[in-house]
Amino acid sequence: ETGVTQTPRHLVMGMTNKKSLKCEQHLGHNAMYWYKQSAKKPLELMFVYSLEERVENNSVPSRFSPECPNSSHLFLHLHTLQPEDSALYLCASSQDRGTTYGYTFGSGTRLTVV
Amino acid sequence: KNEVEQSPQNLTAQEGEFITINCSYSVGISALHWLQQHPGGGIVSLFMLSSGKKKHGRLIATINIQEKHSSLHITASHPRDSAVYICAVPNTGNQFYFGTGTSLTVIP
Protein backbone atom coordinates (compact mmCIF):
# COMPACT_ATOMS: atom_id res chain seq x y z
CA GLU A 1 0.00 0.00 0.00
CA THR A 2 1.60 3.23 -1.15
CA GLY A 3 -0.70 5.69 0.61
CA VAL A 4 -2.64 6.50 -2.55
CA THR A 5 -5.82 4.43 -2.86
CA GLN A 6 -7.80 4.09 -6.05
CA THR A 7 -11.26 2.58 -6.48
CA PRO A 8 -12.54 0.62 -8.19
CA ARG A 9 -9.62 -1.57 -9.27
CA HIS A 10 -11.50 -2.79 -12.32
CA LEU A 11 -14.39 -1.23 -14.24
CA VAL A 12 -16.30 -2.35 -17.30
CA MET A 13 -18.70 0.18 -18.73
CA GLY A 14 -20.78 0.67 -21.80
CA MET A 15 -20.35 3.67 -24.05
CA THR A 16 -23.53 5.28 -22.74
CA ASN A 17 -22.78 4.78 -19.05
CA LYS A 18 -21.63 7.35 -16.52
CA LYS A 19 -19.14 6.26 -13.90
CA SER A 20 -16.55 7.82 -11.61
CA LEU A 21 -13.04 6.85 -10.55
CA LYS A 22 -11.94 7.78 -7.07
CA CYS A 23 -8.49 8.54 -5.68
CA GLU A 24 -7.67 9.22 -2.04
CA GLN A 25 -4.41 10.14 -0.31
CA HIS A 26 -3.69 10.95 3.30
CA LEU A 27 -0.02 11.74 2.83
CA GLY A 28 -0.51 15.46 3.27
CA HIS A 29 0.42 16.03 -0.37
CA ASN A 30 -0.71 19.22 -2.08
CA ALA A 31 -0.68 18.06 -5.71
CA MET A 32 -2.63 15.25 -7.37
CA TYR A 33 -2.54 13.89 -10.89
CA TRP A 34 -4.50 11.69 -13.28
CA TYR A 35 -2.53 9.63 -15.80
CA LYS A 36 -3.67 7.32 -18.59
CA GLN A 37 -1.56 4.28 -19.41
CA SER A 38 -2.25 2.45 -22.67
CA ALA A 39 -0.42 -0.64 -23.82
CA LYS A 40 3.10 0.00 -25.14
CA LYS A 41 2.77 3.77 -24.61
CA PRO A 42 4.34 6.07 -22.03
CA LEU A 43 2.21 7.38 -19.21
CA GLU A 44 0.08 10.27 -20.47
CA LEU A 45 -0.66 13.14 -18.10
CA MET A 46 -4.33 14.08 -18.11
CA PHE A 47 -4.92 16.53 -15.27
CA VAL A 48 -2.97 18.23 -12.51
CA TYR A 49 -4.44 19.69 -9.35
CA SER A 50 -2.44 21.81 -6.95
CA LEU A 51 -4.05 22.87 -3.68
CA GLU A 52 -7.43 21.82 -5.11
CA GLU A 53 -7.09 24.06 -8.17
CA ARG A 54 -6.83 22.54 -11.62
CA VAL A 55 -3.55 23.78 -13.05
CA GLU A 56 -3.24 21.65 -16.16
CA ASN A 57 -5.55 19.99 -18.62
CA ASN A 58 -3.57 18.28 -21.34
CA SER A 59 -6.08 18.47 -24.20
CA VAL A 60 -8.20 15.76 -22.67
CA PRO A 61 -11.64 15.16 -24.27
CA SER A 62 -14.57 16.59 -22.35
CA ARG A 63 -15.96 13.10 -21.76
CA PHE A 64 -13.37 13.01 -18.94
CA SER A 65 -14.22 15.43 -16.16
CA PRO A 66 -12.03 15.75 -13.06
CA GLU A 67 -13.10 16.95 -9.64
CA CYS A 68 -11.00 17.75 -6.59
CA PRO A 69 -13.30 18.53 -3.63
CA ASN A 70 -10.40 18.72 -1.16
CA SER A 71 -6.69 18.08 -1.04
CA SER A 72 -7.14 14.40 -0.14
CA HIS A 73 -9.62 13.35 -2.80
CA LEU A 74 -9.62 13.36 -6.57
CA PHE A 75 -12.30 12.04 -8.91
CA LEU A 76 -12.44 11.36 -12.62
CA HIS A 77 -15.99 11.39 -13.95
CA LEU A 78 -16.54 9.43 -17.13
CA HIS A 79 -19.39 9.67 -19.61
CA THR A 80 -20.02 8.51 -23.18
CA LEU A 81 -16.59 6.95 -23.44
CA GLN A 82 -15.18 5.27 -26.53
CA PRO A 83 -13.55 1.83 -26.75
CA GLU A 84 -10.16 3.52 -27.29
CA ASP A 85 -10.49 4.98 -23.80
CA SER A 86 -9.92 1.50 -22.39
CA ALA A 87 -6.69 1.74 -20.40
CA LEU A 88 -5.20 1.78 -16.91
CA TYR A 89 -5.96 5.08 -15.16
CA LEU A 90 -3.45 5.98 -12.50
CA CYS A 91 -3.69 8.58 -9.80
CA ALA A 92 -0.57 10.07 -8.25
CA SER A 93 0.25 12.65 -5.63
CA SER A 94 3.30 14.69 -4.70
CA GLN A 95 4.23 16.97 -1.86
CA ASP A 96 3.96 19.97 -4.13
CA ARG A 97 3.41 20.46 -7.82
CA GLY A 98 6.48 19.60 -9.82
CA THR A 99 9.06 16.86 -10.01
CA THR A 100 11.37 17.66 -7.12
CA TYR A 101 9.91 15.15 -4.71
CA GLY A 102 8.80 12.45 -7.12
CA TYR A 103 5.31 10.99 -7.15
CA THR A 104 3.43 8.41 -5.14
CA PHE A 105 1.17 6.35 -7.38
CA GLY A 106 -1.98 4.38 -6.68
CA SER A 107 -2.59 0.89 -8.02
CA GLY A 108 -4.75 2.16 -10.86
CA THR A 109 -8.21 1.44 -12.22
CA ARG A 110 -8.30 -0.93 -15.19
CA LEU A 111 -11.08 0.47 -17.39
CA THR A 112 -12.69 -1.46 -20.22
CA VAL A 113 -15.22 0.30 -22.45
CA VAL A 114 -17.52 -2.03 -24.34
CA LYS B 1 9.99 10.55 -31.02
CA ASN B 2 9.97 9.98 -27.27
CA GLU B 3 12.32 12.05 -25.16
CA VAL B 4 13.02 8.95 -23.08
CA GLU B 5 14.00 5.68 -24.74
CA GLN B 6 14.34 2.41 -22.89
CA SER B 7 15.88 -0.86 -23.95
CA PRO B 8 15.14 -3.64 -24.17
CA GLN B 9 11.33 -3.47 -24.38
CA ASN B 10 11.00 -7.03 -23.13
CA LEU B 11 13.45 -9.15 -21.20
CA THR B 12 13.27 -12.75 -20.00
CA ALA B 13 15.91 -14.04 -17.61
CA GLN B 14 16.62 -17.16 -15.59
CA GLU B 15 16.55 -16.81 -11.83
CA GLY B 16 19.93 -15.73 -10.57
CA GLU B 17 21.00 -13.87 -13.70
CA PHE B 18 22.40 -10.34 -13.68
CA ILE B 19 20.03 -7.97 -15.46
CA THR B 20 20.62 -4.57 -17.05
CA ILE B 21 17.93 -2.19 -18.28
CA ASN B 22 18.96 0.95 -20.15
CA CYS B 23 17.48 4.42 -20.39
CA SER B 24 18.59 7.21 -22.73
CA TYR B 25 17.12 10.69 -22.72
CA SER B 26 17.43 13.74 -24.92
CA VAL B 27 16.75 16.59 -22.49
CA GLY B 28 18.86 18.25 -19.85
CA ILE B 29 17.82 17.02 -16.42
CA SER B 30 18.27 17.62 -12.74
CA ALA B 31 17.44 14.05 -11.73
CA LEU B 32 16.25 10.78 -13.21
CA HIS B 33 13.75 8.39 -11.66
CA TRP B 34 13.44 4.63 -11.92
CA LEU B 35 9.99 3.21 -11.22
CA GLN B 36 8.70 -0.33 -10.85
CA GLN B 37 5.21 -1.30 -11.95
CA HIS B 38 3.87 -4.56 -10.62
CA PRO B 39 1.52 -6.78 -12.65
CA GLY B 40 -1.43 -5.41 -10.66
CA GLY B 41 -0.71 -1.92 -11.96
CA GLY B 42 0.70 -0.08 -8.95
CA ILE B 43 3.87 1.95 -9.47
CA VAL B 44 6.54 2.42 -6.83
CA SER B 45 9.58 4.63 -6.93
CA LEU B 46 12.90 2.78 -6.82
CA PHE B 47 15.50 5.49 -7.24
CA MET B 48 15.92 9.18 -7.85
CA LEU B 49 19.47 10.02 -8.89
CA SER B 50 21.29 12.96 -10.35
CA SER B 51 24.85 11.61 -10.50
CA GLY B 52 26.93 8.51 -9.96
CA LYS B 53 25.40 5.40 -8.53
CA LYS B 54 22.81 4.35 -5.94
CA LYS B 55 22.28 0.89 -4.46
CA HIS B 56 19.31 -0.57 -2.66
CA GLY B 57 19.49 -4.25 -1.89
CA ARG B 58 19.99 -6.11 -5.16
CA LEU B 59 19.16 -3.06 -7.24
CA ILE B 60 21.79 -0.67 -8.53
CA ALA B 61 21.13 2.45 -10.59
CA THR B 62 23.81 4.42 -12.40
CA ILE B 63 23.69 7.61 -14.40
CA ASN B 64 26.07 9.36 -16.81
CA ILE B 65 24.85 12.93 -17.19
CA GLN B 66 27.27 13.75 -20.02
CA GLU B 67 26.11 10.79 -22.09
CA LYS B 68 22.45 11.23 -21.02
CA HIS B 69 22.20 7.59 -20.09
CA SER B 70 21.17 5.60 -17.06
CA SER B 71 21.16 1.90 -16.28
CA LEU B 72 19.25 -0.17 -13.76
CA HIS B 73 20.95 -3.40 -12.70
CA ILE B 74 19.44 -6.28 -10.78
CA THR B 75 21.84 -8.77 -9.24
CA ALA B 76 20.82 -12.36 -8.45
CA SER B 77 17.42 -11.87 -10.11
CA HIS B 78 14.37 -13.53 -8.60
CA PRO B 79 10.88 -14.24 -9.97
CA ARG B 80 9.48 -11.55 -7.67
CA ASP B 81 11.52 -9.01 -9.67
CA SER B 82 9.17 -9.65 -12.60
CA ALA B 83 7.61 -6.27 -13.34
CA VAL B 84 7.74 -3.35 -15.74
CA TYR B 85 10.58 -0.93 -15.06
CA ILE B 86 10.02 2.66 -16.14
CA CYS B 87 12.49 5.50 -16.49
CA ALA B 88 11.28 9.09 -16.01
CA VAL B 89 12.95 12.49 -16.35
CA PRO B 90 11.61 15.96 -15.57
CA ASN B 91 10.70 18.28 -18.43
CA THR B 92 10.70 22.07 -18.61
CA GLY B 93 6.96 22.08 -17.96
CA ASN B 94 7.51 20.81 -14.43
CA GLN B 95 6.18 17.37 -15.34
CA PHE B 96 7.76 14.06 -16.27
CA TYR B 97 8.69 12.44 -19.54
CA PHE B 98 8.20 8.70 -19.12
CA GLY B 99 9.75 5.83 -21.04
CA THR B 100 7.52 3.09 -22.40
CA GLY B 101 8.95 0.65 -19.87
CA THR B 102 10.90 -2.58 -19.92
CA SER B 103 8.86 -5.68 -19.16
CA LEU B 104 10.99 -8.13 -17.16
CA THR B 105 10.09 -11.77 -16.58
CA VAL B 106 12.33 -13.85 -14.35
CA ILE B 107 11.82 -17.59 -14.74
CA PRO B 108 12.47 -19.91 -11.78
Interface residues (C-beta under 8 A of the other chain):
Chain A: T2 R9 K40 K41 P42 L43 L45 V48 E56 L88 L90 A92 R97 G98 T99 G102 Y103 T104 F105 G106 S107 G108 R110
Chain B: N2 V4 S30 A31 H33 L35 G40 G41 G42 I43 V44 S45 M48 I86 P90 N94 Q95 F96 Y97 F98 G99 T100 G101
